[in-house]
Amino acid sequence: MAGERVLDSPTEVTELYLESMRRSAAGVSIVVAEMDGRQWATTITAWCSVSVSPPTLIISLSSYTAAAAAVSETQRFGLSLLGTDAQPAAEFGSAAGQAKFLDQSAHLHPGVDGCVKGAFAHLDCQVQQQLDVADHRIFVGRVTSAVMFDEADPLVYSNRQYCGLARWESK
Ligand SMILES: Cc1cc2nc3c(=O)[nH]c(=O)nc-3n(C[C@H](O)[C@H](O)[C@H](O)COP(=O)(O)O)c2cc1C
């Protein structure tokens, strides 16, 4: 196939893996973790649904993040699934080494506790299991409550850029 690259040394595989992940598209969410009674934001793309019955999802956090420590301690987290209007919140939640308390920011939804403004859904989760893999901690969360908002289209991240969905007529 034209443009095909097969790389198999460990360094090349790592490079190709990084590039594959970078070019892939992912929905953007914010993990809301409780820290000293306050809500802390961390932007992630490493989350996915596991099952519907019971409603269960996983998130993957770098073990070195403040959020991984907070979720390990409280065994709870919220997940705000971001709409396109929430790009500033996503930028706020991804500032490494900065304080990311939502209650001091403009990014908290005024009506729904712990939810990021501009989310199209917010899911509160109880941790069922956690697993350390390499330098990340995977949390399996049972969804205990959910809020859904109309209108917003999902915020997507691909090739180091935020974007939305382009829809076309079915072929
Ligand atoms: C679009 C995007 C997606 C990200 N996805 C993840 C992720 O899935 N897991 C993760 O641990 N960090 C992810 N990050 C990095 C964290 O948002 C950020 O580095 C983290 O908040 C820094 O940790 P700190 O809060 O301890 O400073 C992502 C960053 C961006 C911009």
The ligand as a MOL file (V3000), in Angstrom:
LIG
                    3D

  0  0  0     0  0            999 V3000
M  V30 BEGIN CTAB
M  V30 COUNTS 31 33 0 0 0
M  V30 BEGIN ATOM
M  V30 1 C -6.4650 16.7040 24.9560 0
M  V30 2 C -5.7290 16.1790 26.1680 0
M  V30 3 C -5.9860 14.8960 26.6060 0
M  V30 4 C -5.3450 14.3770 27.7320 0
M  V30 5 N -5.6240 13.1080 28.1320 0
M  V30 6 C -5.0650 12.6340 29.2640 0
M  V30 7 C -5.4130 11.3290 29.7370 0
M  V30 8 O -6.1960 10.5990 29.1310 0
M  V30 9 N -4.8430 10.9100 30.9180 0
M  V30 10 C -3.9530 11.6900 31.6070 0
M  V30 11 O -3.4560 11.2620 32.6470 0
M  V30 12 N -3.5930 12.9250 31.1650 0
M  V30 13 C -4.1480 13.4120 30.0230 0
M  V30 14 N -3.8260 14.6670 29.5810 0
M  V30 15 C -2.8760 15.4850 30.3700 0
M  V30 16 C -3.5550 16.1180 31.5970 0
M  V30 17 O -4.7010 16.8760 31.2620 0
M  V30 18 C -2.5630 17.0350 32.3600 0
M  V30 19 O -1.2520 16.7410 32.0460 0
M  V30 20 C -2.7090 16.8560 33.8450 0
M  V30 21 O -3.7830 17.6330 34.2620 0
M  V30 22 C -1.4640 17.3250 34.6040 0
M  V30 23 O -1.4240 16.7660 35.8970 0
M  V30 24 P -1.5200 17.6680 37.2410 0
M  V30 25 O -2.9840 17.9750 37.4110 0
M  V30 26 O -1.0360 16.7670 38.3410 0
M  V30 27 O -0.7030 18.8710 37.0260 0
M  V30 28 C -4.4220 15.1800 28.4460 0
M  V30 29 C -4.1580 16.4920 27.9890 0
M  V30 30 C -4.8060 16.9760 26.8680 0
M  V30 31 C -4.5280 18.3770 26.3850 0
M  V30 END ATOM
M  V30 BEGIN BOND
M  V30 1 1 1 2
M  V30 2 1 2 3
M  V30 3 2 2 30
M  V30 4 2 3 4
M  V30 5 1 4 5
M  V30 6 1 4 28
M  V30 7 2 5 6
M  V30 8 1 6 7
M  V30 9 1 6 13
M  V30 10 2 7 8
M  V30 11 1 7 9
M  V30 12 1 9 10
M  V30 13 2 10 11
M  V30 14 1 10 12
M  V30 15 2 12 13
M  V30 16 1 13 14
M  V30 17 1 14 15
M  V30 18 1 14 28
M  V30 19 1 15 16
M  V30 20 1 16 17
M  V30 21 1 16 18
M  V30 22 1 18 19
M  V30 23 1 18 20
M  V30 24 1 20 21
M  V30 25 1 20 22
M  V30 26 1 22 23
M  V30 27 1 23 24
M  V30 28 2 24 25
M  V30 29 1 24 26
M  V30 30 1 24 27
M  V30 31 2 28 29
M  V30 32 1 29 30
M  V30 33 1 30 31
M  V30 END BOND
M  V30 END CTAB
M  END
